[in-house]
């Protein structure tokens, strides 16, 4: 499936839309002044230990202390603390780890106060951005990601992505990486490395080594709390993680960002520079590529599919609940086939919505009931297929006997929530309107004014269709009462475009009669 990346840049924010087959599947927003992006590495200090939670709060310079749980320390935490303090004190001067003696692994179960003291300095990496009232979540398992590999310090383990399924290819990559990796660094081989030559992997590892050397130099001359190494900008990180042969277009509306991305692509994928374009059209770039319309159609409480079936997405403190509704499609005679068709369509839309909104945590989906176990298993397998392109870690459970499916999905950034509503023309956003009877009083007051100021004019009154019905209803109707009172027939016209309390007067030439 063809993929496109549409990038809108402004001085305060960068918006990135990922389209698959011209359909919006991901939207990313990054403030230009964001000081704690996922992947950033900080020199932090332990500010407060919470033995009851087996966690601590770290000062990394963010306005809210960052959270670090024992399970996020990783097995190499003792080596990391030793290295951090040695470099800060100046007792370790080698930029790499060739001469560094690793400490024994930390046990998976233990107490954080047995590892940390208050004010302990340690390198930490942002695992999750601040969400709601919570500060960032941290990890001490430092990773430095590249295009084909991820470098993991204080380890010797070489792991290959599970998405590379060929045993021969997995073995080839592992042998290659073990022969070229630096000492005391582990390596995770990414899916993009499949089929790549040793030179590609070697160049990627050398670039990551240079990043580590930069971090070493920064660490030598800084004081906590301080950012040591920044993750590359959001646009470049998305390109690094998902760029593949299916991409056929990258469009950006900013000249400086165009040049920056061009240089980055020349580094990681020179053959893809040709698909990068600078947009120079007069229309808004998100309008030109139908992104704004898709945003408005996708971010409401209800998402409607092409057949008329729809899903309702609700959020609570504990979980997210998605209800599948059939719309007119269930009018088929075979209810089981119809239910299966709606559920399959809904499953594909739900998979897109989870990516698009970056919904994380526990998700409960109430599919339309089906009788046969074959259909239930088929739906479960299809849901896994639809979620396969989702880069967030997730777990999908089969349908329960009540027709519910449970999904857990990792979230590393605040949920994308775009308000697609517009200001109500009737209440102006207050949620309240004047009593309906008052509109009749206002109309009558204006009629009285027109008749006295323009006694010879023919009067046509255009109103909302419901007010029109009210004025026409009964005997004598309100329209007839006006005739008796003013001895002038007020011609009424119904308009479905008017909001409830909107009305206008016109004269015999069909020119609007202005009242002020």
Rosetta blueprint (number, residue, H / E / L):
1 X L
2 X L
3 X E
4 X E
5 X E
6 X E
7 X E
8 X E
9 X E
10 X L
11 X L
12 X L
13 X E
14 X E
15 X E
16 X E
17 X E
18 X E
19 X E
20 X E
21 X L
22 X L
23 X E
24 X E
25 X E
26 X E
27 X E
28 X E
29 X E
30 X E
31 X E
32 X L
33 X L
34 X L
35 X L
36 X L
37 X L
38 X L
39 X L
40 X L
41 X E
42 X E
43 X E
44 X E
45 X E
46 X E
47 X E
48 X E
49 X E
50 X E
51 X L
52 X L
53 X L
54 X L
55 X E
56 X E
57 X E
58 X E
59 X E
60 X L
61 X L
62 X L
63 X L
64 X L
65 X L
66 X E
67 X E
68 X E
69 X E
70 X H
71 X H
72 X H
73 X L
74 X L
75 X L
76 X L
77 X H
78 X H
79 X H
80 X H
81 X H
82 X H
83 X H
84 X H
85 X H
86 X H
87 X H
88 X H
89 X H
90 X L
91 X L
92 X L
93 X L
94 X L
95 X L
96 X L
97 X L
98 X L
99 X L
100 X L
101 X L
102 X L
103 X L
104 X L
105 X L
106 X L
107 X L
108 X L
109 X L
110 X L
111 X L
112 X H
113 X H
114 X H
115 X L
116 X L
117 X L
118 X L
119 X L
120 X L
121 X E
122 X E
123 X E
124 X E
125 X E
126 X E
127 X E
128 X E
129 X L
130 X L
131 X E
132 X L
133 X L
134 X E
135 X L
136 X L
137 X E
138 X E
139 X E
140 X L
141 X L
142 X L
143 X L
144 X E
145 X E
146 X L
147 X L
148 X L
149 X E
150 X E
151 X E
152 X E
153 X E
154 X L
155 X L
156 X L
157 X L
158 X E
159 X E
160 X E
161 X L
162 X L
163 X L
164 X L
165 X L
166 X L
167 X H
168 X H
169 X H
170 X H
171 X H
172 X H
173 X H
174 X H
175 X H
176 X H
177 X H
178 X H
179 X H
180 X H
181 X L
182 X L
183 X L
184 X L
185 X E
186 X E
187 X E
188 X E
189 X E
190 X L
191 X H
192 X H
193 X H
194 X L
195 X L
196 X L
197 X L
198 X H
199 X H
200 X H
201 X H
202 X H
203 X H
204 X H
205 X H
206 X H
207 X H
208 X H
209 X H
210 X H
211 X H
212 X H
213 X H
214 X H
215 X H
216 X H
217 X H
218 X H
219 X H
220 X H
221 X L
222 X L
223 X L
224 X L
225 X L
226 X E
227 X E
228 X E
229 X E
230 X L
231 X L
232 X L
233 X L
234 X H
235 X H
236 X H
237 X H
238 X H
239 X H
240 X H
241 X H
242 X H
243 X L
244 X L
245 X L
246 X L
247 X E
248 X E
249 X E
250 X E
251 X E
252 X E
253 X L
254 X L
255 X H
256 X H
257 X H
258 X H
259 X H
260 X H
261 X H
262 X H
263 X H
264 X H
265 X H
266 X H
267 X H
268 X H
269 X L
270 X H
271 X H
272 X H
273 X H
274 X H
275 X H
276 X E
277 X E
278 X E
279 X L
280 X L
281 X L
282 X L
283 X L
284 X L
285 X H
286 X H
287 X H
288 X H
289 X L
290 X L
291 X H
292 X H
293 X H
294 X H
295 X H
296 X H
297 X H
298 X H
299 X L
300 X L
301 X L
302 X E
303 X E
304 X E
305 X L
306 X L
307 X L
308 X L
309 X L
310 X E
311 X E
312 X E
313 X E
314 X E
315 X E
316 X L
317 X L
318 X L
319 X L
320 X E
321 X E
322 X E
323 X E
324 X E
325 X E
326 X L
327 X H
328 X H
329 X H
330 X H
331 X H
332 X L
333 X L
334 X L
335 X H
336 X H
337 X H
338 X H
339 X H
340 X H
341 X H
342 X H
343 X H
344 X H
345 X H
346 X H
347 X H
348 X H
349 X H
350 X H
351 X H
352 X H
353 X H
354 X H
355 X H
356 X H
357 X H
358 X L
359 X L
360 X L
361 X E
362 X E
363 X E
364 X E
365 X E
366 X E
367 X L
368 X L
369 X L
370 X L
371 X L
372 X L
373 X H
374 X H
375 X H
376 X H
377 X H
378 X H
379 X H
380 X H
381 X H
382 X H
383 X H
384 X H
385 X H
386 X H
387 X L
388 X L
389 X L
390 X L
391 X L
392 X L
393 X L
394 X E
395 X E
396 X E
397 X L
398 X L
399 X L
400 X L
401 X L
402 X L
403 X L
404 X E
405 X E
406 X E
407 X E
408 X E
409 X E
410 X L
411 X L
412 X L
413 X L
414 X L
415 X L
416 X L
417 X L
418 X L
419 X L
420 X L
421 X L
422 X L
423 X L
424 X L
425 X L
426 X L
427 X L
428 X L
429 X L
430 X L
431 X L
432 X L
433 X L
434 X L
435 X L
436 X H
437 X H
438 X H
439 X H
440 X H
441 X H
442 X H
443 X H
444 X H
445 X H
446 X H
447 X H
448 X H
449 X H
450 X H
451 X H
452 X H
453 X H
454 X L
455 X L
456 X L
457 X L
458 X L
459 X L
460 X E
461 X E
462 X E
463 X E
464 X E
465 X H
466 X H
467 X H
468 X H
469 X H
470 X H
471 X H
472 X H
473 X L
474 X L
475 X L
476 X L
477 X L
478 X H
479 X H
480 X H
481 X H
482 X H
483 X H
484 X H
485 X H
486 X H
487 X L
488 X L
489 X L
490 X L
491 X E
492 X E
493 X E
494 X E
495 X E
496 X L
497 X L
498 X L
499 X L
500 X L
501 X L
502 X L
503 X E
504 X E
505 X E
506 X E
507 X L
508 X L
509 X L
510 X L
511 X L
512 X E
513 X L
514 X L
515 X L
516 X L
